[in-house]
Amino acid sequence: GAGENLFIVKDGVIYEPEIASALIGITRATVITLAAELGYKVVSKRLTRDDIYIADEAFFTGTAAEVTPIRELDNRTIGEGKRGPVTTKLQSLFFDVVNGKVPAHADWLTPVA
């Protein structure tokens, strides 16, 4: 959608559309930082529908989406049709960060009373 960023995973590398096509936002930047911390390479490149069709995994990021796996596109299953291991690791770490469970990123949070 218009409020999310798309990422795909192929052979252990995370790809996102070229920056001109991306929604520059906090969630996107957070996920890219967390991916690097987990040892994943994130590459910006022009992505086609075919790239998505043959991806091992795909997920959206965004304020509302947070980190949401994508199971299919155009009635075509992406990967195994479920949340993949890279998405699972990123989603878990993202939720740990936003729930204050990662002291290294406590400065990213603003407590609300």
C-alpha positions, 0 to 999 in steps of 0.5 A, spaced: 500 500 500 501 507 499 503 507 507 508 501 507 515 499 504 516 493 501 522 488 502 523 481 499 528 476 501 532 472 496 538 467 498 539 471 505 539 478 502 534 483 503 532 487 497 528 494 497 526 498 492 530 504 490 530 509 494 526 514 489 520 509 490 521 508 497 517 511 503 522 514 507 520 513 514 522 511 521 519 504 521 523 502 514 530 505 517 529 501 524 528 495 520 534 496 515 538 498 522 536 491 525 537 487 519 544 490 519 545 488 526 542 481 525 548 480 519 543 481 513 545 485 507 540 490 505 540 492 497 536 497 494 535 496 487 529 496 482 524 491 483 520 487 478 513 483 480 518 477 477 523 479 483 517 478 488 514 472 485 521 468 486 523 471 492 524 466 498 520 471 503 517 478 502 514 483 508 511 490 508 514 495 514 510 501 516 507 505 522 501 501 521 504 494 518 510 494 523 513 488 520 508 484 516 509 478 512 506 477 505 504 470 503 502 471 496 502 476 490 497 476 484 495 469 487 502 466 486 505 464 493 511 467 495 516 462 498 513 457 502 507 461 503 508 463 510 512 468 514 520 466 513 526 465 517 528 472 516 522 476 516 521 472 523 527 474 526 526 481 524 519 481 526 521 478 533 527 483 534 522 489 532 517 488 537 522 487 542 525 494 541 518 497 541 516 494 547 523 496 551 526 489 551 532 491 547 536 496 552 541 498 546 535 501 543 532 504 549 533 511 546 529 510 540 523 510 545 519 515 548 515 513 554 508 515 554 504 516 561 
